[in-house]
Amino acid sequence: MTSSVQPLTDPVVEKYRAQYAAKGSELPGSARDWVNSLRNQALSALSRNGLPTRRVESWKYTDLRNLHRAEFAAAAGAEVTAADLTPYKLEDAYVAVFVDGQYAPAFSDLGDLPEGLSFSSMADALALGNEELLADLGEAVDVELPGLGALNTALMQDGGVCRIADNVSVEKPIQLIFVSTENSSAEIHLRNLIGAGANSNATVMQSYVSLGASTGFCNVVTEAVLEQGANLRNVTHQVQSGTAWHIGLTSAQIKRDAHFESFVLSSGGRLSRNEIRVRLGGEGADCTLNGIALVRDRQHCDNTTDVDHAKSHCHSSQVYKNVLDDRSHTVFQGRVHVAPDAQKTDAHQMNRNLLLSRNAQADSKPELIIHADDVKCSHGATVGDLDQEALFYLQSRGIDAVTARNMMVQAFAAELVEAMPNDSIRSYLETAMSSWLETLNSVEEAA
């Protein structure tokens, strides 16, 4: 007697499988066998593992069910002008602009790239089958891990590909601006790839912005591969509409004596998640992961990190700060894994949360998993509200309550921004923080 019981299928996964079956031939690179093979492997992993739920430990605080229920449409193609983009462009930078997920060369400024710096849109590179430029594609992202990496690999549409040659130092920042137009409800799967050659040095900034209200979904994966002695700084600013969805993964492989620095400023999105996975795969490798979340209303912002100390004499440092108002919710999950042979590891992580409302909620879960004995590791978390004595002191000096509060919040968050060595990026981030502070609700007394 044969069983008639059929295995349960995830309707969301089936939706994406059907989408790939119907429109896979329209995706960039569909004429290239190796690109199709990469997509099919990812689709198989998605089918086996499904999409993450709160039963998955690394997703226990972030619920994607409302995202899966949302309806998304094709990009609206609303008109964009150069003036719309001016507030988001860095001064003195190489700029690539993407509008509703598609590269827009008319708004970009890439005419004078220095020798040793190559740039292409991901769609063009896939269509041309440029295996040299895309040599690292898929190397840093494990599609078997929980998350949206497999979905992104199967459906990736466009994004930026940057390659810095050995021994090249790029003096100006490379900025990728991803624009969601007004009333956009598009679902966009972006893929960025950064290859930093041996002993190279570069700064990449990613800006995710909305020009008006947007209910779209941005699923972005950034891969970074740092060769021996490379230095790469990756700065992310996410300020999309408060009704949009943003899920981001940055996955970096860091080889011997290379240094990776990441900074994330997130203040947009109905639900946003910025996950960073780093593998310190060579002796002397180093990473610094910092971030600030500024949230209000019912926003949900999740910063999750996973640092794998695979080799000895490696160092990692993490500092994440959250400022919460109204009924907002932040998450910090920081995992540090030290392999058995990773002696002389130096790893530290800290999460600090400032609650401006009794109704805000901050979840924090720093975690150390150590399999070596000659290490120096620490972690910690704090949650508190504004110091009422300090607030009273400022007001007693003639400073009004709102200005006093903003000064204290700015002081709490600005430390990480002030450490930015690039003047234009530092000014950009300071302006973004000030803009958020100007629209905060009135001061709430401490409970």
C-alpha positions in Angstrom: 0.0 0.0 0.0 1.4 3.3 -1.0 1.0 6.5 1.1 -1.0 9.3 -0.3 0.4 11.8 2.1 2.1 14.7 0.2 4.9 16.8 1.7 3.8 20.3 2.7 5.0 23.1 0.6 5.6 26.8 1.6 3.2 28.9 -0.6 5.6 31.8 -0.5 8.5 29.7 -1.8 6.1 28.2 -4.5 5.2 31.8 -5.5 8.9 32.6 -6.1 9.5 29.3 -7.9 6.5 30.1 -10.2 7.9 33.6 -10.7 11.3 32.2 -11.7 9.7 29.6 -14.1 7.6 32.3 -15.8 10.2 35.1 -16.0 13.6 33.5 -15.5 14.4 33.9 -19.1 14.1 37.7 -18.8 16.6 37.9 -15.9 20.1 39.3 -16.7 22.5 36.6 -17.8 19.8 34.1 -18.7 21.7 33.3 -21.9 24.8 32.2 -19.9 24.9 28.6 -18.6 27.1 29.4 -15.6 24.7 32.2 -14.5 21.7 29.9 -14.9 23.5 27.2 -12.9 24.2 29.7 -10.1 20.5 30.7 -10.0 19.2 27.1 -10.1 21.5 26.1 -7.2 20.1 29.0 -5.2 16.5 28.1 -6.1 17.1 24.5 -5.0 18.5 25.7 -1.7 15.4 28.0 -1.3 13.1 25.0 -2.0 14.9 22.8 0.6 15.3 25.4 3.4 12.4 27.8 2.8 12.3 31.4 4.0 13.2 32.2 7.6 10.5 32.2 10.3 10.8 33.2 14.0 11.5 29.6 14.8 15.0 30.2 13.3 17.2 31.5 16.1 18.8 34.3 14.1 15.4 35.5 13.0 13.5 35.1 16.3 12.8 38.8 16.8 11.9 39.7 13.2 8.6 38.4 11.8 8.3 38.4 7.9 4.7 37.2 7.7 3.3 40.7 6.9 6.0 41.1 4.2 4.9 37.8 2.6 1.3 38.9 2.6 2.0 42.2 1.0 1.3 42.8 -2.7 4.0 44.2 -4.9 3.8 45.4 -8.5 6.2 46.2 -11.3 8.3 49.4 -11.1 6.1 52.4 -11.8 8.8 54.3 -13.7 7.9 57.7 -12.2 9.9 60.6 -13.5 13.1 61.5 -11.6 15.1 64.7 -12.0 18.7 65.4 -11.2 17.5 67.9 -8.6 15.7 65.1 -6.7 19.0 63.3 -6.3 21.2 66.3 -5.2 20.5 65.9 -1.4 21.7 62.3 -1.5 24.9 62.7 -3.6 28.3 62.9 -1.9 30.5 65.7 -2.8 33.6 64.7 -4.7 32.7 61.0 -5.3 32.2 58.5 -8.1 28.4 58.1 -8.2 26.3 55.3 -9.7 22.5 55.8 -9.5 19.8 53.1 -9.8 16.2 54.1 -10.1 13.6 51.5 -9.0 16.2 48.8 -9.3 17.7 49.7 -12.7 21.0 51.4 -13.5 20.5 55.0 -14.6 23.7 56.2 -16.4 22.1 59.6 -17.1 22.1 60.4 -13.4 25.5 58.8 -12.6 28.9 60.3 -12.6 31.5 57.7 -13.5 33.3 59.4 -16.4 36.8 59.8 -14.8 37.4 56.5 -13.0 41.1 56.1 -12.0 43.2 53.4 -13.4 42.7 50.2 -11.5 39.1 50.8 -10.6 36.4 49.0 -12.7 32.7 49.5 -12.4 29.7 47.9 -14.1 26.1 47.4 -13.4 25.3 43.9 -12.3 22.7 43.5 -15.1 25.3 44.4 -17.7 28.0 42.2 -16.3 25.6 39.2 -16.1 24.3 39.9 -19.6 27.8 40.0 -21.0 28.8 36.9 -19.0 31.9 38.8 -17.8 33.4 36.0 -15.7 36.5 38.0 -14.9 34.6 40.9 -13.4 32.2 38.5 -11.7 34.9 36.0 -10.5 33.8 36.4 -6.9 30.1 36.2 -7.4 28.6 33.7 -4.9 31.9 33.2 -3.1 31.0 35.1 0.1 27.3 34.2 0.3 26.2 30.8 1.6 22.7 30.2 0.1 22.2 27.4 2.6 22.1 29.7 5.6 18.8 31.1 6.9 17.8 34.4 5.2 17.0 35.8 1.8 20.4 35.2 0.2 19.2 32.2 -1.8 16.1 34.2 -3.0 18.4 37.1 -4.0 20.8 34.8 -5.9 18.0 33.2 -7.8 16.2 36.5 -8.8 19.0 39.1 -8.7 18.3 41.9 -11.2 20.8 44.7 -10.9 23.3 46.4 -8.6 26.8 47.6 -8.6 30.0 45.7 -9.4 33.2 47.3 -8.2 36.7 45.8 -8.6 39.8 47.5 -7.2 43.1 46.2 -8.6 46.1 45.1 -6.5 48.0 48.0 -4.9 45.5 50.6 -6.0 44.3 53.3 -3.6 41.0 55.0 -4.6 41.1 58.4 -3.1 37.4 59.4 -3.7 34.4 57.4 -2.3 32.4 55.2 -4.6 28.7 55.9 -4.0 25.8 53.6 -5.1 22.4 55.4 -4.8 19.3 53.2 -5.0 16.2 55.3 -5.5 12.6 54.2 -4.9 10.3 56.6 -6.8 7.1 58.0 -5.3 4.3 55.5 -4.9 6.5 52.7 -6.0 5.4 49.3 -4.8 8.0 47.3 -6.7 9.8 44.2 -5.4 13.5 44.6 -6.2 16.3 42.1 -5.8 19.7 43.9 -5.9 23.1 42.4 -5.9 26.3 44.3 -5.2 29.8 42.8 -5.6 33.0 44.4 -4.4 36.4 42.8 -5.1 39.3 44.5 -3.3 42.7 43.4 -4.6 45.8 42.8 -2.6 47.0 45.9 -0.7 44.2 48.0 -2.2 42.3 50.7 -0.4 38.7 52.0 -1.1 35.5 53.4 0.4 32.1 52.4 -0.9 28.9 54.1 0.2 25.4 52.7 -0.4 22.4 55.0 -0.1 18.9 53.6 -0.1 16.4 56.4 -0.4 12.7 57.1 -1.3 11.4 60.1 -3.3 8.1 60.3 -1.5 5.9 57.5 -0.1 6.7 54.0 -1.2 5.5 50.5 -0.2 8.1 48.6 -2.2 10.3 45.8 -1.0 14.1 45.9 -1.5 16.0 42.7 -1.0 19.7 43.5 -1.3 22.9 41.4 -1.0 26.4 42.8 -1.0 29.4 40.5 -1.4 32.8 41.8 -0.5 36.0 39.7 -1.0 39.2 41.3 0.4 42.5 39.9 -0.8 45.7 40.0 1.4 46.4 43.4 2.9 43.3 45.1 1.4 41.4 47.8 3.2 37.7 48.4 2.4 35.3 50.7 4.1 31.6 50.0 3.4 29.1 52.7 4.6 25.3 52.1 4.3 22.6 54.7 4.7 19.0 53.4 4.6 16.4 56.1 4.7 13.6 54.7 2.7 9.9 55.5 3.2 8.3 54.5 6.5 6.0 52.2 4.6 8.7 50.3 2.7 10.4 47.0 3.4 14.2 46.6 3.4 16.1 43.4 3.9 19.9 43.6 3.5 22.8 41.2 3.8 26.4 42.1 3.6 28.7 39.1 3.4 32.5 39.6 3.5 35.5 37.3 3.2 38.6 38.8 4.6 42.0 37.3 3.9 45.3 37.6 5.6 46.1 41.1 7.1 43.1 42.7 5.4 40.8 45.1 7.1 37.0 45.5 6.6 35.1 48.4 8.1 31.3 48.6 8.0 29.0 51.4 9.2 25.2 51.3 8.9 22.9 54.3 9.6 19.2 53.1 9.3 16.2 55.4 9.9 13.8 54.3 7.2 11.4 51.5 6.4 8.4 49.9 8.0 10.6 46.9 8.6 14.3 46.8 8.0 17.0 44.3 8.7 20.7 44.8 8.1 22.6 41.5 8.5 26.4 41.4 8.3 28.3 38.1 8.0 32.1 38.3 8.1 34.7 35.5 7.8 38.1 36.3 9.1 39.8 33.7 6.9 43.5 34.7 7.1 45.9 35.4 10.0 45.9 39.1 11.0 42.5 39.8 9.4 40.5 42.6 11.1 37.0 44.0 11.0 35.1 46.9 12.6 31.3 46.8 12.5 29.5 49.9 13.7 25.9 51.0 13.3 23.2 53.4 14.4 19.4 52.9 14.2 17.0 55.8 14.6 13.4 54.7 14.7 10.0 56.0 15.6 6.3 55.3 15.2 6.0 51.5 14.8 9.2 51.0 12.8 11.1 47.7 13.3 14.9 47.7 12.7 17.0 44.6 13.1 20.8 44.7 13.1 22.3 41.2 13.1 26.0 40.4 12.9 27.9 37.1 12.6 31.7 37.2 12.8 33.6 34.0 12.2 37.2 34.0 13.6 38.5 31.1 11.5 42.2 31.9 11.9 44.6 33.0 14.7 45.7 36.6 15.5 42.5 38.2 14.2 40.6 41.2 15.7 36.9 42.2 15.5 35.1 45.2 17.1 31.4 45.9 17.1 29.5 48.9 18.4 25.8 49.3 17.6 23.6 52.1 19.0 19.8 52.5 18.8 17.6 55.5 19.5 13.9 54.6 19.8 10.8 56.8 20.0 7.0 56.0 20.1 6.2 52.3 19.7 9.3 51.4 17.7 11.3 48.2 18.0 15.0 47.5 17.5 16.9 44.3 17.5 20.6 43.7 17.9 22.0 40.1 17.6 25.8 39.9 17.6 27.4 36.5 17.3 31.1 35.9 17.5 32.4 32.4 16.7 36.0 31.5 17.5 37.3 28.4 15.9 39.5 25.9 17.8 42.7 27.0 16.1 42.0 30.7 16.2 44.3 31.5 19.1 45.2 35.1 20.0 41.7 36.2 19.0 40.6 39.7 20.1 36.9 40.2 19.8 34.6 42.8 21.4 31.0 43.8 20.9 28.7 46.3 22.5 25.1 47.3 22.0 23.7 50.5 23.6 20.0 51.5 23.4 18.4 54.9 24.2 14.6 54.8 24.7 12.8 58.1 24.3 9.4 56.5 25.0 8.0 54.1 27.5 6.4 52.1 24.7 9.5 51.5 22.7 11.2 48.1 22.8 14.8 47.1 22.4 15.9 43.5 22.1 19.6 42.7 22.5 21.4 39.3 22.3 25.2 39.5 22.1 26.7 36.1 21.9 30.2 34.5 22.1 31.0 31.0 21.0 34.6 30.2 21.9 36.5 27.0 21.1 40.0 28.3 21.7 41.6 29.1 25.1 44.1 31.9 24.3 41.6 34.7 23.5 40.4 38.1 24.7 36.7 38.4 24.1 33.9 40.6 25.6 30.4 41.6 25.0 27.8 43.8 26.6 24.5 45.6 26.2 22.8 48.6 27.9 19.2 50.0 27.8 18.2 53.3 29.3 16.3 56.5 28.8 17.4 60.2 28.8 19.2 61.3 31.9 16.7 63.6 33.5 19.2 65.4 35.6 21.3 66.3 32.6 18.2 67.3 30.7 17.2 69.6 33.7 20.7 71.0 33.8 20.6 72.0 30.1 17.1 73.6 30.5 18.3 75.5 33.6 20.9 77.1 31.3 18.1 78.5 29.1 18.0 75.7 26.5 14.5 74.6 25.6 13.4 71.0 26.2 13.5 69.9 22.6 16.9 71.4 21.9 18.2 69.9 25.1 16.9 66.5 24.2 18.3 66.7 20.7 21.7 67.7 22.0 21.7 64.6 24.3 20.6 62.2 21.5 23.2 63.7 19.1 25.9 63.2 21.7 24.8 59.6 22.3 24.9 58.7 18.6 27.5 61.1 17.1 30.6 59.3 18.5 30.5 56.7 15.7 29.9 59.2 13.0 32.7 61.5 14.1 35.2 58.7 13.7 34.6 58.7 9.9 37.8 59.8 8.2 36.1 61.0 5.0 34.8 64.6 5.4 32.0 64.3 2.8 30.7 61.1 4.3 30.8 62.4 7.8 29.0 65.6 6.8 26.4 63.5 4.9 25.7 61.3 7.9 25.6 64.2 10.4 23.0 66.0 8.2 20.9 62.8 8.0 20.9 62.4 11.8 20.0 66.1 12.3 17.1 65.7 9.9 15.7 62.8 11.9 16.1 64.7 15.2 14.2 67.7 13.8 11.0 65.6 13.4 11.0 63.8 16.8 8.0 64.0 18.9 7.9 66.1 22.1 10.0 65.2 25.1 8.5 62.4 27.2 9.2 62.3 30.9 11.1 59.2 32.2 8.9 56.6 33.8 
